[in-house]
Amino acid sequence: MLIRSSQIYAVYHIHARQPAWRPPTDVYETETELVVQIEIAGMRDGHFHLSVQDRMLIVHGSRADGTPERRAYHQMEVNSGDFWTEIELPIPVEAASARAEYDDGFLRINLPKVS
């Protein structure tokens, strides 16, 4: 019997933790600060963990998958579970004065430049 690839659908039910994934990230500089913007919809303010170590910004957290039932995916592009991103900061920043805000699915981190 010939089975076309369009007829084969695996049912995924994951019991083990998935490896961390990396959300899309922009890094840009203004006159006074370095800005890191991370696209990560479906989160809540305060569900992120941020740290600056030397010249490395580390952002991690976990985005819940709202429906735990078994499913047969036809296409899967929206990640869930643990995420982790490390960004090498291209300039020195004042980490103690950093500000972070989450709005409309974007986490924006403002890092003032060292004067």
C-alpha positions, 0 to 999 in steps of 0.5 A: 500500500502506498502512503502519501506524506500528506496522509502521515500525521504523528501524534505528539505527546511529550513527557520529557522537557524540551530543550530551550528555544530562542525567541526572535531578538533585535538589538539596537543602539540609540544615543544614550542606551542599548535596546534589546527587544524580544518578541515573545507573545503569551507571557505576563510581565514578571515571568522573565528572568534577566541578568547581566554578567560581564558583557552578556545579557541572559534572558530566560523563562517559560511559555506555557502551552495552554492545551495539554491534550494530545494533538496531531500537528499539521504545522508547528511553528509556535514554541512553548516551554523553556526559552533562553537567549544570551546576547553579547552586549556590543558596548559597555552598559550600566546594568544596575540602571537597566529597565525592562517592560513587557507590552503587546508581546514584546519584552523591551530591555533598555540598558543605559550606556556607560558615560 
